[in-house]
Amino acid sequence: MIYTPHPDKYSQMPFRRCGKSGLKLPAISLGLWHNFGGIDTEENARSILRLAFDRGITHFDLANNYGPPAGSAEETFGRVLRSDFHSWRDHMVISTKAGYHMWEGPYGEWGSKKYLVASLDQSLKRMGLDYVDVFYHHRPDPETPLEETMATLDLVVRQGKALYAGISNYNAEETTEASRILRRLGTPFIIHQPKYSMLVRTPENGLLDVLEKEGIGCIAFSPLAQGLLTNRYLDEIPADSRAAKSWGFLQQEEITPGLLLKIKALSGIAHRRDQTLAQMAIAWLLKKPGVTSVLVGASKPGQLEDSLKSLENLRFAGEELGQIEKILND
């Protein structure tokens, strides 16, 4: 059956201007880091993507190494784009990134012109696109001059392979310098993607101030702190959770008794707000000045539905915010 998007998709989603650019992003964007790779079920990926677009999510965030295996998330997205969304490309914001390890040898990661140009060409081929809307440098390179990396972002924009430039995982000082270089080059640098959640508040240590000053939008990734800000860890560490695995970014020893107490206390506030902890965590980010969009992942349509329900209550009373701060700072 030919997919037809929901006719009221845009009325279901608030859109926010990305920094001082002309681009608006949905308050919630969909990240394809996990669950869209070659080891996953494509029909499930298609169902999530259809639901996202039906509910007004127009921004789909990828990277060259997303999968697993690396590159396969872009391949999956490209196939669904051709089969379901080929008439709707101009209604979408599609982003990808390069910076982490993608292939063996000296040209397969970091921030050289050689790597970034080759990686973007590969990403476009995997997705079957002529251009992406945003091309990010995924992480700072301690060895390549920042001028080279930023000049490459400028190059791909001028070539028409990307409309806008972005960066991810840069600190405040690095972002200031990147902005200075791109402004001199005349490239539209519009967005920064930092890790940001109730439990990881590093962007508040200067980065958000830089983004406001420079007119750059902020899209927060890992808003649920690798699943910690969900109901999964309220009682115990589930056997199938990320923390129960010996690999990955979340390790069991990180989930201390003190952290569990904080999560349970936050869950209590969420319950009084008629929200899940995950919904409140997303809403808390969206009320932050300067946050353009929150990037969520989903393993199934129901999980995305749960995240979207956060939009039903984005207001926080002063007392609630005070309670949250006290819990997080204790």
C-alpha positions, 0 to 999 in steps of 0.5 A, spaced: 500 500 500 502 506 498 504 511 504 500 517 505 502 522 510 497 524 515 494 530 513 494 534 519 501 532 521 504 539 521 498 541 526 501 536 531 508 539 532 511 545 534 516 548 530 522 552 533 527 557 529 534 554 529 538 559 532 538 566 527 537 562 521 531 561 516 530 554 518 525 551 523 526 544 526 520 540 530 521 540 537 522 533 537 527 530 532 528 522 530 535 520 531 537 513 527 543 511 531 540 505 534 534 500 531 535 502 524 541 498 522 542 492 518 541 487 524 534 490 525 528 489 522 526 494 516 519 493 517 519 496 524 524 501 522 519 503 516 513 503 521 517 508 526 519 513 520 512 513 518 509 514 525 514 520 526 512 523 519 505 523 521 506 526 527 510 532 524 517 530 525 520 532 519 527 532 522 531 525 521 538 525 524 543 520 521 551 519 521 556 515 517 557 510 522 550 509 525 548 502 524 550 497 526 554 495 522 556 502 520 553 505 514 547 501 514 542 506 518 543 510 512 542 505 507 535 503 511 533 510 511 535 511 503 530 505 502 525 507 506 525 514 503 525 511 496 519 507 497 515 511 502 517 518 502 520 520 495 515 525 494 516 528 500 523 530 500 522 537 500 518 536 507 524 533 510 530 536 514 535 530 513 542 530 517 548 526 517 555 527 520 562 524 520 568 524 525 568 517 528 571 511 526 568 509 519 573 505 515 581 502 516 587 506 515 589 514 516 583 517 512 577 513 515 576 518 521 577 525 525 576 531 521 581 532 515 578 534 508 580 528 505 576 524 510 570 529 511 569 529 503 569 522 502 565 520 508 559 525 505 560 522 498 559 515 501 553 517 505 549 521 499 550 514 495 547 510 501 541 514 502 540 516 494 540 523 495 543 529 492 544 533 498 543 533 506 540 539 509 545 539 515 552 536 515 556 535 522 563 534 524 561 529 529 567 530 534 573 535 535 579 533 532 585 534 536 590 533 530 587 537 524 587 544 524 580 547 526 581 551 519 581 545 515 575 542 518 571 548 518 573 550 511 571 543 509 564 544 511 564 551 507 566 547 501 561 542 501 556 547 502 558 551 496 558 544 492 551 544 494 552 537 498 549 540 504 545 546 505 547 548 512 553 546 517 553 543 524 558 541 529 557 536 535 561 534 541 565 541 541 566 545 547 564 552 548 571 555 546 571 550 540 565 552 538 566 560 539 572 558 534 569 554 529 563 560 529 569 565 527 572 561 522 565 559 518 562 566 519 569 569 516 568 564 510 560 566 509 558 559 511 551 558 514 553 555 521 546 554 524 546 548 529 550 544 535 548 537 537 551 536 544 549 531 549 544 534 554 539 531 559 537 532 566 543 528 568 548 531 563 548 538 564 555 540 561 552 545 556 550 549 561 557 550 563 558 556 557 556 552 551 549 555 551 551 562 552 556 561 546 550 558 542 546 564 544 551 569 543 553 566 536 546 565 534 546 557 533 541 553 535 542 547 540 539 540 538 540 535 545 542 528 544 541 523 549 535 526 553 534 520 557 541 519 559 542 512 555 535 510 558 536 512 566 531 517 565 526 512 564 522 507 568 526 501 567 531 503 572 526 504 578 526 498 581 532 494 579 537 493 573 533 489 567 537 483 564 535 486 557 537 493 559 544 497 556 547 497 563 546 489 564 551 489 557 558 488 558 559 493 552 556 500 551 556 507 554 552 505 560 555 500 565 552 497 571 557 500 576 555 507 574 548 506 577 549 507 584 544 507 590 545 515 590 543 515 582 537 511 583 534 515 589 535 521 584 531 517 579 526 515 583 525 522 586 524 525 579 519 520 577 515 522 583 515 529 580 513 526 573 507 522 576 504 528 579 505 532 572 501 526 569 507 524 565 512 518 565 519 520 567 522 520 560 516 525 558 518 529 563 525 529 561 524 531 554 519 537 556 525 539 561 529 540 556 524 543 551 523 549 556 530 551 556 532 557 552 536 556 546 534 548 545 531 548 538 529 541 538 530 534 542 533 528 539 529 522 541 531 514 539 525 509 538 526 501 538 518 501 536 513 505 534 510 505 541 516 508 544 516 514 539 509 515 541 511 515 549 516 521 547 511 525 543 506 525 549 511 529 552 509 535 548 502 535 551 505 538 558 511 543 557 509 547 562 513 547 569 511 551 575 516 554 579 516 549 585 517 543 580 523 546 577 526 548 584 524 541 586 528 538 580 534 542 581 534 540 589 534 533 587 539 534 581 544 538 586 543 533 592 
